[in-house]
Amino acid sequence: MDSKKELQSFFQESITPLREKWGDDFSIFVFCGAGLSKSSGLKTFRESGGLWEEYDVQEVCSIDGYNRNPALVQEFYNKRREQLKSVRPNSGHFALAELEKLFPKNFTLATQNVDDLHERAGSVNTYHLHGELRYAREVFGEKRRKQIGDIKKEEYNFWRPDIVWFGESVKYFNEVLELLEKSHLFISVGTSAEVYPAAGLIDHAIGMGIKTLNFNVEKSSKNFDKEVEGPSELTLPKFINIF
């Protein structure tokens, strides 16, 4: 059975009854990982050949590494920010933006990705749990600013990427958790489900009995109600078209 027929069957058996039960209150929660952005040409961190094989993670993704060598850290994120100029959202990003248009008041997208491809595809209600490359924040203050280009050398000790480093708290977690608990359908896209605490959202959804659906290139170790294996830029549009 091809993926579209499998999705149609799952939709009719599991999603249609929920939509009929909840009507206009039917709510969708989407959780995204690096696999979605990989299809746009962005390297992931953990895969073979990924960024962690090129850099010492503790040197470029921790406050201790920053304190030891701010120039190394800033140059690393300046390169990541520059790379964003050469990539575009893929059909998976656009599919999620289209889904949000169908449920504008009852749709939440929580992403582990630090790029801005969701926004460029048209997504609005998006929470970046691990921060955003195109923002910077003060090292010794609370200010936050848009950061399209490089952080300049004279600012290296005063402004840092607005990225959640190891040992720092995930952004918006309590707010996102509350929205998850109000949802009726949980969709996971392109994530290994190994990075906690963010990956705990999947465990929480399954534990609450929320209907769960996973789009990824390989089967998850989590007990999803439905698994759709394959590149999300190919499988997600098929699912959205069913709506």
Secondary structure, DSSP 4 states (H G I P E B T S, - for coil): --HHHHHHHHIIIIIHHHHHHHGGG--EEEEE-HHHHHTTTPPPSSSTTSHHHHS-HHHHSBHHHHHH-HHHHHHHHHHHHHHGGG----HHHHHHHHHHHHSTTSEEEEE---SSHHHHHT--SEEETTEEEEEEEESSS--EEE--SPPPGGGTTTEEEEE--BTSPPTTHHHHHHHHHT-SEEEEES--S-STTTTHHHHHHHHHT-EEEEEESS--SS--SEEEES-HHHHHHHHHHH-
